[in-house]
Amino acid sequence: MEKQKAINNKAPSFYTVGDIQRILGIGRNSAYKLVSGKGFPAFYVGNRIIIPTDHFQTWINQQAEKRKGGGANGK
């Protein structure tokens, strides 16, 4: 992600699994499990998993809403 910021000189348009790992403060295995889950906005470009930043933010907001309305376990 750092290279992309340096090239564009603005916020990135996508995240990698490593970015998601750092943003959420989770481990590598948890990050891969999350991005491969149903409903998570990720796709492959070659061997690389890409997560559009705007779709990730929407997903985060949806998860927060589920937690608000779904009780302690969010289901």
Phi and psi in degrees as a GROMACS rama.xvg file:
@    title "Ramachandran Plot"
@    xaxis  label "Phi"
@    yaxis  label "Psi"
@TYPE xy
-60.7417  -39.8645  GLU-2
-63.1833  -41.8837  LYS-3
-62.7093  -42.2273  GLN-4
-61.2054  -43.3836  LYS-5
-64.8665  -38.4023  ALA-6
-71.5176  -48.8026  ILE-7
-84.3245  -22.5107  ASN-8
60.5911  27.2574  ASN-9
-151.868  178.674  LYS-10
-60.4859  146.401  ALA-11
-69.7239  156.002  PRO-12
-94.7509  -9.31335  SER-13
-148.905  160.57  PHE-14
-114.586  159.543  TYR-15
-104.087  174.009  THR-16
-60.97  -39.4193  VAL-17
-60.545  -38.5114  GLY-18
-63.7757  -45.3188  ASP-19
-61.1882  -40.6512  ILE-20
-58.0588  -48.0537  GLN-21
-69.0317  -43.117  ARG-22
-60.6485  -44.449  ILE-23
-90.3202  -10.3234  LEU-24
66.8913  41.5887  GLY-25
-117.972  166.4  ILE-26
-76.7503  169.783  GLY-27
-60.8219  -48.0235  ARG-28
-62.7944  -41.2617  ASN-29
-63.8582  -38.5973  SER-30
-64.3795  -44.8307  ALA-31
-66.3134  -37.7878  TYR-32
-63.7975  -43.2273  LYS-33
-61.5364  -51.1348  LEU-34
-69.8893  -19.2409  VAL-35
-91.6753  -2.85285  SER-36
-75.3753  156.996  GLY-37
-62.4573  133.381  LYS-38
89.9067  -10.5796  GLY-39
-81.9118  133.918  PHE-40
-80.0942  67.9135  PRO-41
-126.31  152.286  ALA-42
-149.561  164.098  PHE-43
-93.5921  140.735  TYR-44
-124.672  100.772  VAL-45
66.1044  -124.434  GLY-46
-93.7459  -1.34633  ASN-47
-96.9566  137.01  ARG-48
-93.7932  127.483  ILE-49
-117.905  137.926  ILE-50
-126.279  109.227  ILE-51
-59.7896  133.677  PRO-52
-60.7384  -40.928  THR-53
-67.7  -36.7503  ASP-54
-69.4821  -36.8765  HIS-55
-63.5756  -44.1804  PHE-56
-62.7833  -41.0468  GLN-57
-61.4228  -43.9427  THR-58
-61.6108  -43.7887  TRP-59
-59.4774  -45.8993  ILE-60
-62.5473  -39.6166  ASN-61
-64.0919  -40.6289  GLN-62
-64.6469  -39.7362  GLN-63
-64.3742  -40.6373  ALA-64
-65.4166  -39.9041  GLU-65
-61.4961  -40.6696  LYS-66
-65.794  -38.9943  ARG-67
-63.1391  -47.0737  LYS-68
-90.7167  -10.1704  GLY-69
-106.081  10.6956  GLY-70
82.5567  -163.308  GLY-71
-64.9158  -36.3582  ALA-72
-96.5276  -3.27165  ASN-73
72.5704  17.1435  GLY-74
